[in-house]
Structure formats: C-alpha cells, structure tokens
Amino acid sequence: MANRSYLYSADSMPDEAEVPKPIRCISQHNWDIPLAHKLMAGRGTTIVPSMIWNPPIGIAADYADGAALLRDLLRTVGKGLEDDAEFAECVARTTAHLEKQQAKYFILETGEIVSMSGDDPAASVRSLVAEDIPDAVAKAEAAIAGRNDDWLASVRADWQSHFASFYSEALYFSFPA
C-alpha cells in the first residue's frame, strides 16, 4: 500500500466537534505531497483537526484562491509544453474535476506522508504550513510573473510528478454523504 496525501473540499472547516458535510473528494497522490496539492492549500492556509487521524494535522485553505493559483501555474507551464497532448489532457481533467467538486475550502490530509519520516506529525504539518507551502506558492507566483524561469523549467521537465495525481470522486479515504 502506498502512503498518500489526500485533498478534499468542503463548505466548512473541520473542527474539534465535527467533520464537515458533505466532503467532496478531489485528489490523492502516492508517496509525496505534490506541488499541485501545496498550491491548492496555499491561500488562507490554516491547521485544522484531521478528518482521518487523531492529531491536529489537517490543513484547510481557501478553495477559490488555491484553485486559481494552480490554474495560473498550469497555464504558465503549458506555454512551454504547447505540443504535449498528455499535459493538455491532464490540465483538462484536473480543471474539470476542480469545477465539479468546488466548495469553500480545500482540506489537505497529509498524515500518511508526514508519518513516514518518524518525526512528530504535528510538528511536520506546522513546518509544512509555515515553510513548504509558502515556499511553493512564492516560487509559483514568481514563475507566473516571469521571474523564476529555472524553477519553471524544472517543473516543466517533471510535470507528471507535480500535476498528474489521481483525481476522482472516490479516494482511498472517502466520506459518506
């Protein structure tokens, strides 16, 4: 079994008392938290109780702004991959799914990923929110503005690992309606 990061959407954030309803499945990614998940969780980012695990290791963020950031970066990456039908299909599939599953918040569940290191999962999530996610957002914003060509070239060269996650209405951890 692969360890995965999971991305969901909901109209409210999880809290100590309850899990939001409904929870819509967005994406899961094996063995890593991909750039796409970091960007979608990159606006209005806050730590919330996990909907899957006990420690407070969930991450919630603004859906509309995170989705817009990802779409802007995908357009920018695509300008250098104009003849890549596989990338175009990935973008079309991703954006259609994001429109279908739209809500007020993204909820990123990273418990399986942060537990792989053996470090404290809560501390790892705090670091992710304070350092990794803002760093990814800053690099993406700079690339979109035309000021980060080296980073953009590296993303284009390995776009599958950044953007080709499994997008579906049912993930390994799904929630009843």
C-alpha positions as CSV (number, residue, x, y, z in Angstrom):
1,M,0.0,0.0,0.0
2,A,1.3,3.5,-0.9
3,N,1.3,6.3,1.6
4,R,-0.7,9.2,0.1
5,S,-1.6,12.8,0.5
6,Y,-5.4,13.4,0.2
7,L,-7.1,16.5,-1.0
8,Y,-10.8,17.2,-0.3
9,S,-13.2,20.1,-0.5
10,A,-15.9,21.2,1.9
11,D,-18.1,24.2,2.7
12,S,-16.8,24.4,6.3
13,M,-13.6,23.6,8.1
14,P,-13.3,20.5,10.3
15,D,-13.2,21.4,14.0
16,E,-13.0,19.5,17.3
17,A,-16.7,18.9,17.3
18,E,-17.4,17.7,13.8
19,V,-16.3,16.8,10.3
20,P,-17.9,19.0,7.6
21,K,-20.7,17.6,5.5
22,P,-20.6,17.0,2.6
23,I,-16.9,16.3,1.9
24,R,-16.1,16.1,-1.8
25,C,-13.1,14.1,-2.9
26,I,-10.5,15.9,-5.1
27,S,-7.3,14.0,-5.4
28,Q,-4.8,11.7,-3.9
29,H,-1.1,11.4,-4.6
30,N,1.3,8.5,-3.8
31,W,4.4,8.9,-1.7
32,D,4.5,12.7,-1.6
33,I,2.6,15.9,-1.3
34,P,2.8,17.2,-4.9
35,L,3.2,20.8,-5.9
36,A,-0.4,20.9,-7.0
37,H,-1.7,20.0,-3.5
38,K,0.6,22.6,-1.9
39,L,-0.6,25.3,-4.3
40,M,-4.3,24.4,-3.8
41,A,-3.7,24.6,0.0
42,G,-1.6,27.8,-0.4
43,R,-4.1,30.6,0.2
44,G,-5.6,31.2,3.6
45,T,-3.8,28.2,5.0
46,T,-4.5,27.1,8.5
47,I,-4.1,23.9,10.5
48,V,-7.3,22.1,11.5
49,P,-8.2,18.8,13.1
50,S,-7.7,15.9,10.8
51,M,-10.8,14.2,9.4
52,I,-8.9,10.9,9.3
53,W,-6.3,10.9,12.1
54,N,-6.3,12.0,15.7
55,P,-3.6,14.7,15.9
56,P,-4.4,18.2,14.6
57,I,-2.7,17.6,11.3
58,G,-5.3,18.7,8.7
59,I,-4.7,21.7,6.6
60,A,-7.5,23.9,5.3
61,A,-7.3,26.7,2.8
62,D,-9.4,28.9,0.5
63,Y,-10.7,26.9,-2.4
64,A,-11.2,29.6,-5.0
65,D,-7.9,31.3,-4.5
66,G,-5.9,28.0,-4.3
67,A,-7.6,26.7,-7.5
68,A,-6.9,30.0,-9.3
69,L,-3.2,29.8,-8.4
70,L,-3.0,26.2,-9.7
71,R,-4.8,27.2,-12.9
72,D,-2.5,30.2,-13.4
73,L,0.6,28.0,-13.0
74,L,-0.8,25.3,-15.3
75,R,-1.3,27.9,-18.0
76,T,2.3,29.1,-17.5
77,V,3.7,25.6,-17.6
78,G,1.6,24.9,-20.6
79,K,3.2,27.7,-22.6
80,G,6.4,25.8,-22.7
81,L,4.6,22.4,-23.4
82,E,2.3,23.6,-26.2
83,D,2.6,20.3,-28.2
84,D,2.2,18.0,-25.3
85,A,-1.2,16.3,-25.6
86,E,-0.7,14.3,-22.4
87,F,-0.2,17.6,-20.4
88,A,-3.2,19.2,-22.1
89,E,-5.3,16.2,-21.1
90,C,-4.0,16.3,-17.5
91,V,-4.9,20.0,-17.3
92,A,-8.4,19.5,-18.8
93,R,-9.2,16.6,-16.4
94,T,-7.9,18.5,-13.4
95,T,-9.7,21.7,-14.1
96,A,-13.0,19.9,-14.9
97,H,-12.8,18.0,-11.6
98,L,-12.0,21.1,-9.6
99,E,-15.0,22.9,-11.1
100,K,-17.3,19.9,-10.4
101,Q,-16.1,19.5,-6.7
102,Q,-15.9,23.2,-5.9
103,A,-16.6,24.3,-2.3
104,K,-15.4,27.0,0.1
105,Y,-12.3,25.2,1.4
106,F,-9.7,22.7,0.4
107,I,-8.8,20.3,3.1
108,L,-5.4,18.6,2.7
109,E,-4.7,15.4,4.7
110,T,-1.0,14.6,4.9
111,G,-1.0,12.1,7.8
112,E,0.4,9.2,5.8
113,I,3.1,11.3,4.3
114,V,4.3,13.1,7.5
115,S,4.3,9.9,9.5
116,M,6.8,8.3,7.1
117,S,9.8,10.3,8.5
118,G,9.3,9.2,12.1
119,D,9.2,12.9,13.2
120,D,6.3,14.3,15.2
121,P,3.4,14.5,12.7
122,A,2.0,17.7,14.2
123,A,5.5,19.4,14.0
124,S,5.8,18.3,10.4
125,V,2.5,19.8,9.5
126,R,3.4,23.1,11.2
127,S,6.6,23.1,9.1
128,L,4.6,22.4,6.0
129,V,2.2,25.3,6.7
130,A,5.0,27.7,7.8
131,E,7.7,26.9,5.3
132,D,7.0,24.3,2.5
133,I,3.6,25.6,1.3
134,P,4.5,29.3,1.4
135,D,7.8,28.5,-0.5
136,A,5.9,26.6,-3.2
137,V,3.4,29.5,-3.5
138,A,6.2,32.1,-3.8
139,K,8.0,30.1,-6.4
140,A,4.8,29.6,-8.4
141,E,3.9,33.3,-8.2
142,A,7.4,34.3,-9.4
143,A,7.2,31.9,-12.3
144,I,3.7,33.1,-13.3
145,A,5.1,36.7,-13.2
146,G,8.1,35.6,-15.4
147,R,10.7,35.9,-12.7
148,N,11.5,32.2,-12.0
149,D,12.5,30.6,-15.3
150,D,14.9,28.0,-13.8
151,W,12.3,26.7,-11.4
152,L,9.6,26.8,-14.1
153,A,11.9,24.7,-16.4
154,S,12.4,22.1,-13.7
155,V,8.6,21.9,-13.2
156,R,8.0,21.5,-16.9
157,A,10.7,18.8,-17.1
158,D,8.9,16.7,-14.4
159,W,5.3,17.9,-14.7
160,Q,3.8,14.5,-14.1
161,S,5.2,14.3,-10.6
162,H,3.7,17.8,-9.8
163,F,0.3,17.6,-11.5
164,A,-0.7,14.1,-12.6
165,S,-2.3,13.0,-9.3
166,F,-5.3,10.7,-9.1
167,Y,-8.4,12.9,-9.3
168,S,-11.7,11.2,-8.5
169,E,-15.0,11.4,-6.7
170,A,-13.8,8.4,-4.6
171,L,-10.5,8.3,-2.9
172,Y,-9.0,5.6,-0.6
173,F,-10.5,7.6,2.3
174,S,-13.9,8.7,1.2
175,F,-16.7,10.1,3.4
176,P,-20.4,9.2,3.2
177,A,-22.7,11.9,2.1
